[in-house]
């Protein structure tokens, strides 16, 4: 089966490469719009499905499996997406400092079958506890630019931010490998 990753994320590319030997990358271009009233796991499944279906509808995706994913950070029921600017990143990191939050990643695979296409969507959740960060540490981290393209304004791989995690590390990075393996087996791809 040929694969397409519907994401430009270098982290997702690296993680998917551990499961699938070769794949193309065609990032979804649709706007990520959150729907009010949905639980976080439903939200990320819907966002991942929108990305996967958008790319699967392209002519170059015919006959290929397409994987879409989306990650959100949730603190006290509030979804923390990607920061709008440096001030927003600092606000998010300050709110996460010394506290536990959840990271949800939705994964959707659209794949060809004899009678068309099928779609399988699931989500994973990991609890993350942050170290207590000083304002100087937060400012220095934001100045690196790393938080600007990440949900919750941080990358767990950046180090010195996280005290502990409960669940999948790859989920927090942006693609839960264990979940993806189960989905691929379940779909028989």
VOPAGU-2260 file (C-alpha; in pm, 1 decimal, decimal comma):
REM VOPAGU-2260
SITE   aa  ch    i         X         Y         Z
SITE  UNK   A    0       0,0       0,0       0,0
SITE  UNK   A    1     128,0     345,4     -87,8
SITE  UNK   A    2      86,0     613,7     176,8
SITE  UNK   A    3      44,4     990,0     199,7
SITE  UNK   A    4      94,6    1196,6     514,5
SITE  UNK   A    5    -149,4    1490,3     513,4
SITE  UNK   A    6      85,9    1705,5     723,5
SITE  UNK   A    7     399,0    1915,9     678,9
SITE  UNK   A    8     505,6    1850,3    1039,8
SITE  UNK   A    9     865,4    1724,9    1053,8
SITE  UNK   A   10     779,7    1548,0    1378,9
SITE  UNK   A   11     490,2    1355,1    1222,5
SITE  UNK   A   12     707,7    1272,4     922,3
SITE  UNK   A   13     972,4    1123,4    1150,0
SITE  UNK   A   14     719,5     926,8    1356,8
SITE  UNK   A   15     529,5     788,8    1056,1
SITE  UNK   A   16     864,2     684,5     906,8
SITE  UNK   A   17     898,0     438,7    1195,8
SITE  UNK   A   18     580,9     261,5    1075,7
SITE  UNK   A   19     572,2     308,1     699,0
SITE  UNK   A   20     885,9     270,5     490,0
SITE  UNK   A   21     791,4     512,4     214,9
SITE  UNK   A   22     524,9     779,8     184,4
SITE  UNK   A   23     453,8    1107,0      10,2
SITE  UNK   A   24     373,0    1427,9     193,3
SITE  UNK   A   25      80,4    1640,1      81,4
SITE  UNK   A   26     -16,4    1882,6     358,6
SITE  UNK   A   27    -385,7    1956,5     402,8
SITE  UNK   A   28    -456,1    2322,1     332,9
SITE  UNK   A   29    -798,5    2354,5     495,6
SITE  UNK   A   30    -843,3    2582,4     792,8
SITE  UNK   A   31    -847,7    2413,2    1134,1
SITE  UNK   A   32   -1180,8    2520,0    1280,8
SITE  UNK   A   33   -1275,3    2407,9    1630,7
SITE  UNK   A   34   -1637,4    2310,4    1685,7
SITE  UNK   A   35   -1791,4    2424,3    2011,4
SITE  UNK   A   36   -1962,5    2160,0    2217,6
SITE  UNK   A   37   -1738,2    1869,6    2116,4
SITE  UNK   A   38   -1529,6    1679,5    2369,0
SITE  UNK   A   39   -1152,8    1710,7    2306,0
SITE  UNK   A   40   -1122,0    1356,2    2166,5
SITE  UNK   A   41   -1412,9    1419,4    1926,8
SITE  UNK   A   42   -1258,7    1752,4    1827,4
SITE  UNK   A   43    -922,4    1602,0    1725,5
SITE  UNK   A   44   -1084,9    1310,2    1543,4
SITE  UNK   A   45   -1292,8    1555,7    1340,8
SITE  UNK   A   46    -992,3    1777,8    1260,4
SITE  UNK   A   47    -783,3    1473,7    1159,2
SITE  UNK   A   48   -1070,1    1340,4     945,2
SITE  UNK   A   49   -1107,8    1674,1     766,4
SITE  UNK   A   50    -735,8    1675,1     682,4
SITE  UNK   A   51    -726,5    1312,6     567,3
SITE  UNK   A   52   -1040,8    1343,3     355,1
SITE  UNK   A   53    -923,3    1668,9     196,3
SITE  UNK   A   54    -598,8    1507,8      77,4
SITE  UNK   A   55    -765,7    1174,0      -9,3
SITE  UNK   A   56    -994,3    1361,2    -252,3
SITE  UNK   A   57    -697,4    1480,4    -460,5
SITE  UNK   A   58    -623,8    1300,0    -791,0
SITE  UNK   A   59    -268,8    1212,6    -680,5
SITE  UNK   A   60    -407,6    1032,7    -373,1
SITE  UNK   A   61    -619,7     782,2    -564,5
SITE  UNK   A   62    -538,6     424,8    -462,8
SITE  UNK   A   63    -328,4     537,3    -164,8
SITE  UNK   A   64    -382,6     538,6     210,1
SITE  UNK   A   65    -389,1     890,6     357,3
SITE  UNK   A   66    -309,7     963,8     721,3
SITE  UNK   A   67    -424,1    1288,8     878,2
SITE  UNK   A   68    -357,7    1393,0    1238,4
SITE  UNK   A   69    -425,7    1684,3    1468,4
SITE  UNK   A   70    -305,1    1759,1    1821,5
SITE  UNK   A   71    -451,9    1985,9    2087,5
SITE  UNK   A   72    -351,8    2066,7    2443,0
SITE  UNK   A   73    -629,7    2093,4    2702,0
SITE  UNK   A   74    -592,3    2266,2    3039,0
SITE  UNK   A   75    -893,5    2291,2    3269,3
SITE  UNK   A   76   -1126,9    2225,3    2974,8
SITE  UNK   A   77    -972,4    2503,9    2761,9
SITE  UNK   A   78    -816,3    2405,7    2430,0
SITE  UNK   A   79    -474,3    2559,3    2377,1
SITE  UNK   A   80    -397,2    2560,0    2006,5
SITE  UNK   A   81     -93,7    2708,2    1836,8
SITE  UNK   A   82      -1,9    3049,4    1978,6
SITE  UNK   A   83    -100,6    3359,8    1779,6
SITE  UNK   A   84     216,4    3544,2    1877,7
SITE  UNK   A   85     495,3    3548,1    2136,8
SITE  UNK   A   86     276,1    3704,0    2405,2
SITE  UNK   A   87      15,6    3428,8    2354,1
SITE  UNK   A   88     290,4    3163,9    2377,8
SITE  UNK   A   89     412,5    3315,0    2705,7
SITE  UNK   A   90      55,8    3320,1    2841,6
SITE  UNK   A   91       5,6    2952,1    2754,1
SITE  UNK   A   92     336,5    2841,0    2902,8
SITE  UNK   A   93     272,5    3036,9    3222,7
SITE  UNK   A   94     -69,5    2871,6    3257,4
SITE  UNK   A   95      86,9    2524,2    3207,1
SITE  UNK   A   96     373,3    2586,7    3452,2
SITE  UNK   A   97     369,6    2342,3    3744,9
SITE  UNK   A   98      37,3    2190,2    3635,7
SITE  UNK   A   99     -98,6    1878,8    3465,8
SITE  UNK   A  100    -279,8    1898,0    3133,7
SITE  UNK   A  101    -394,3    1659,9    2860,3
SITE  UNK   A  102    -262,0    1624,0    2507,6
SITE  UNK   A  103    -505,8    1476,6    2255,3
SITE  UNK   A  104    -409,0    1362,7    1908,1
SITE  UNK   A  105    -666,6    1248,7    1656,6
SITE  UNK   A  106    -560,5    1018,2    1375,6
SITE  UNK   A  107    -762,4     941,4    1065,0
SITE  UNK   A  108    -669,3     699,2     788,8
SITE  UNK   A  109    -861,6     707,4     461,5
SITE  UNK   A  110    -776,3     401,9     253,6
SITE  UNK   A  111    -893,4     237,7     -68,9
SITE  UNK   A  112   -1105,8     -76,6     -67,9
SITE  UNK   A  113   -1256,3    -285,3    -347,3
SITE  UNK   A  114   -1579,5     -88,4    -321,0
SITE  UNK   A  115   -1445,3     263,9    -269,7
SITE  UNK   A  116   -1278,1     420,4      32,9
SITE  UNK   A  117   -1301,6     356,8     403,4
SITE  UNK   A  118   -1217,6     585,8     689,0
SITE  UNK   A  119   -1100,5     496,2    1038,1
SITE  UNK   A  120   -1057,2     767,9    1303,6
SITE  UNK   A  121    -936,5     738,3    1662,2
SITE  UNK   A  122    -779,6     955,2    1932,1
SITE  UNK   A  123    -523,3     916,9    2207,6
SITE  UNK   A  124    -477,2    1114,4    2529,6
SITE  UNK   A  125    -163,6    1164,9    2737,6
SITE  UNK   A  126    -142,2    1348,3    3071,4
SITE  UNK   A  127     156,8    1581,7    3093,9
SITE  UNK   A  128     284,9    1751,8    3408,9
SITE  UNK   A  129     500,8    2059,5    3357,5
SITE  UNK   A  130     794,3    2171,0    3565,6
SITE  UNK   A  131     743,8    2501,4    3745,4
SITE  UNK   A  132     889,4    2756,9    3504,7
SITE  UNK   A  133    1010,1    3106,1    3582,6
SITE  UNK   A  134     906,2    3398,4    3363,6
SITE  UNK   A  135    1271,7    3423,5    3251,0
SITE  UNK   A  136    1272,4    3056,3    3143,9
SITE  UNK   A  137     947,0    3107,7    2953,6
SITE  UNK   A  138    1074,9    3421,1    2777,0
SITE  UNK   A  139    1400,7    3246,0    2681,4
SITE  UNK   A  140    1211,5    2944,9    2543,5
SITE  UNK   A  141     968,3    3160,2    2345,4
SITE  UNK   A  142    1265,1    3355,7    2202,8
SITE  UNK   A  143    1390,4    3031,7    2040,0
SITE  UNK   A  144    1082,2    3036,1    1813,7
SITE  UNK   A  145    1014,6    2668,5    1882,2
SITE  UNK   A  146     675,8    2718,2    2054,5
SITE  UNK   A  147     521,1    2911,2    1767,4
SITE  UNK   A  148     405,9    2615,0    1555,2
SITE  UNK   A  149     303,6    2382,2    1837,4
SITE  UNK   A  150     -23,0    2322,6    2020,2
SITE  UNK   A  151       8,1    2452,9    2374,5
SITE  UNK   A  152     319,6    2649,2    2272,2
SITE  UNK   A  153     567,5    2373,2    2352,4
SITE  UNK   A  154     744,6    2070,7    2213,8
SITE  UNK   A  155     807,4    1794,2    2463,5
SITE  UNK   A  156    1122,7    1709,0    2269,8
SITE  UNK   A  157    1264,0    2055,3    2350,1
SITE  UNK   A  158    1354,6    1941,1    2703,9
SITE  UNK   A  159    1346,4    2096,0    3053,4
SITE  UNK   A  160     974,8    2176,5    3042,2
SITE  UNK   A  161     806,8    1853,1    3144,3
SITE  UNK   A  162     829,9    1679,7    3482,5
SITE  UNK   A  163     636,9    1364,0    3386,4
SITE  UNK   A  164     399,4    1206,1    3137,4
SITE  UNK   A  165     131,8     941,6    3173,5
SITE  UNK   A  166      69,3     775,6    2837,7
SITE  UNK   A  167     225,6     785,6    2493,4
SITE  UNK   A  168     526,5    1013,4    2438,7
SITE  UNK   A  169     478,2     999,3    2059,3
SITE  UNK   A  170     121,0    1122,8    2111,8
SITE  UNK   A  171     256,3    1438,3    2275,0
SITE  UNK   A  172     503,2    1483,4    1987,3
SITE  UNK   A  173     211,2    1467,9    1742,3
SITE  UNK   A  174     148,5    1110,9    1621,7
SITE  UNK   A  175      67,6     825,7    1862,1
SITE  UNK   A  176     266,4     540,3    1708,6
SITE  UNK   A  177     104,0     266,1    1916,1
SITE  UNK   A  178    -244,0     383,0    1815,8
SITE  UNK   A  179    -142,4     410,3    1448,6
SITE  UNK   A  180     -10,2      51,9    1453,6
SITE  UNK   A  181    -342,1     -75,8    1595,6
SITE  UNK   A  182    -541,0     123,6    1338,5
SITE  UNK   A  183    -333,7     -10,9    1048,7
SITE  UNK   A  184    -379,4    -369,6    1172,4
SITE  UNK   A  185    -753,9    -313,4    1230,0
SITE  UNK   A  186    -795,9    -176,8     877,0
SITE  UNK   A  187    -588,9    -462,3     733,0
SITE  UNK   A  188    -364,0    -226,9     537,2
